[in-house]
């Protein structure tokens, strides 16, 4: 339940920021936005904290489905993507001060925040590189 609440809170923050971007006057300062944000949400923590990284998993979930369509062998990064996808889909992941914990019925993965960011960049770059080759 705590994970759901944290993710929902971050979605509200993103929704707020998009609203600010679309509707606030051009001369609005970051200070004014920050003060308004803190007043509206009683925010005691930073906006872009470690939980924000969970949004980065959305492309991974979709990539897993592409791997499945391609009948890609589940080894290495592809296997990690499947574990992460299964973990998110079955709500068997957690976030703590050390990083992200993902597990499915066969395997568990732990990534620090730095490892997680690096992993995402590597997976995305490899995925898009392969897709560009296929379309050329």
N, C-alpha and C positions, 0 to 999 in steps of 0.2 A: 504493500500500500504506500509506503514512504517513497518508493521509486516512482510510482504513478503520480503522486502529488508533486514531486520534484520536477518531473518532466512536464506536467501540466503547468506548473508555475513558470517554467522557462518558455513554454509556448505562449503564455500570456505576455511575457516580457517581449518576445519577438513580435507578437501582434501589436503591442504598444509601440515598439520602435518603428514598425511599418506604418502605423497610424501617424506617428510624428513626422516621418519622412513624407507622407502624402499630404498632410493637412497643415502643418505648422508653417508660419511665415519664414521666408528665407533668412531673415535677420535673427532668428532664434539662436541663442548661444547654447553650447553644450552644458554650461552651468545651469541654465534655465531648464533644460531637458532633464538633467540629473535631479534637480530639486523637485520637479514635477513628478518624476518617476518615483523617487523616494517617498514623497507625500502620498501618492496613489497606492503604492504597493507596500508601504511600511518596510521597505527593503533595508535590511541590516547587513546584507552580504553583497559581494560584487556581482555584477550582471554576468560577466563572462567567466564564471568559475568552472571547475572541472566537469560539472554535470552537463555543460553545454555540448561537450564532445559526443554525447549520446545521439544528438541529431545527425552527426556524421555517419551514423550507422545506416541511415535510410538507403543510400546508394548501395551499400554492401548487401543489404537484403535483396535488392533488385538484381544485383550482379549474380547472386547465388542462383536465382531463377534462370538467368542467362547461361550460367555454367551447366545447370541441369538440362536445359534445352540442347546445349552443345554436347551433352553426354561427356563432359570433361571429367577426367579421373580425379577422385578425391584424395589428393596428396598435397603436402606442403601448404601453400597459401590457400588453395582451393578448399582443402579440408578445414583450415582455420575459418574461412568465410562461412562454411556450412555450420560449424560449431557455433559461431557468433549468431548467425541467422536463427538457428534452432533455439539458442538461448534466449534471444529477444522474443521470438514467437511464443515460447513456452514460459516466459517470465522467470527464467532461472539464471538471471544475471544479477550482479550487484556491483555497487560502486562504493569505495571507501577512500580513506585518505591516501592509500597506497596505489590505487588504480582500479582497473576494471576486471571483474571475474565473470567469465562466461563458461557455461557447461551445457552439454546435451547428455543423452543417455550413454555415450561412449567415451567422451573426452572432456577435459576441462582446460581452460586457457586463462592465464593471468597476464595482463599487460599493464605496465606503469603508464602514466599519462603521456610521457615522452614516447614510449614504445608504441602506444596506441596511435598517436599522430603520425609517426613514421610508417607504421603498418598501413594506415589508411592511404597515405600518399603513394606508397609502393603499389598497393593493390589497384588503386584508381589509375595510376600511370600505366601499369601493365595492361589492365583491362582496355583502356582507351587506345593504347598502342596496337593491341591485337585487333581491335575493331576497325582502326584506320587501315591496317593492312588488308583486311577482308573487303573493305569497301572500295579499295583502289584497283 
